[in-house]
Amino acid sequence: MIEAFDGQLLVTIDEQVYSLDKLELHEKQSKDFDYDPVIKTNKKIYIPPMSHPWKMKSFLKQQERAHLKKRFT
C-alpha cells in the first residue's frame, strides 16, 4: 500500500497500480424508494408557572441547594 503526498491511497498488484476508495457500509437512503427528508422542528418547551404546586416545591429545593453550596445566580 502506498500513500501519496496528497493523501491518496494506492496499491500495487502484479505491477499494476490501483487507487483505493472508501466505501460506506450502509447507504443513507435507499435508491429504490422515493425519499422525502423529515424536517425536524424545534418544539417549544413548556415551563409551568410558579403558581403550579410542583414548580414551587422544586424551585425551593433548588434554591436551598444553591445556598448550601454558595452558588447564587
N, C-alpha and C positions, 0 to 999 in steps of 0.2 A: 504494500500500500504506500502511496506517495501523497504527501500533502504539498500542494503548490504554494507559492508565496502569497497568492491571492486568496488562499483558504480552500481552494477546490481540492476534492479528494479524487485521486486517480489510482487505478490498479492495473498491473500488467499481467497478462496471461498469454503464454506462448508467443512472446514478442509482439503482442498487440496491447494497446493502451485503451482502457475503458474508464469513463468517468462514473463516479458513484453519486447517486441522488438519494436523498432521504425520502422514504415513503411513510405516509401516515398509516397507523394501524386501522383506524376507522374513518370513514368519511363523515363530515359534519352533518350532511343531509343526503338522502338517497337521490340519485339521479332519475330513478324510475317514477317517483311521485312528485306531484306539484307541492311546493313548499311555500307556505305563507309565514313569514317570520312573525313571531309573537312579540309584540311591543309591550314592554313592561312599563307600567305607570307607577309613580310613587304614590303610595297610599298615605292618606292623612292619618296621623296618629292621634287618637282620641285621648285627651287628658281630662279626667273628670274635674269638676270644680272643687274648691276647698271645702264646700259645704257637704260634699259626699262623705259618708261615715268612714269608709276605708281610707280615703285620701288623707283626712286629718290625722288618723292614727299612724299611718306610715310616715307622714311628714314629721310628726312629733318624735317618732322613733329615730328617724334620720337626723333630726336636729339634736337629739340627745347624744347620738354617736359622734356628731361633729364637735360638740362641746367637750366631750371626753377626750377626743384626740386633738383638740385645739385647732380644728380646721374650719375656718369661717369663710364664707363666700359672700 
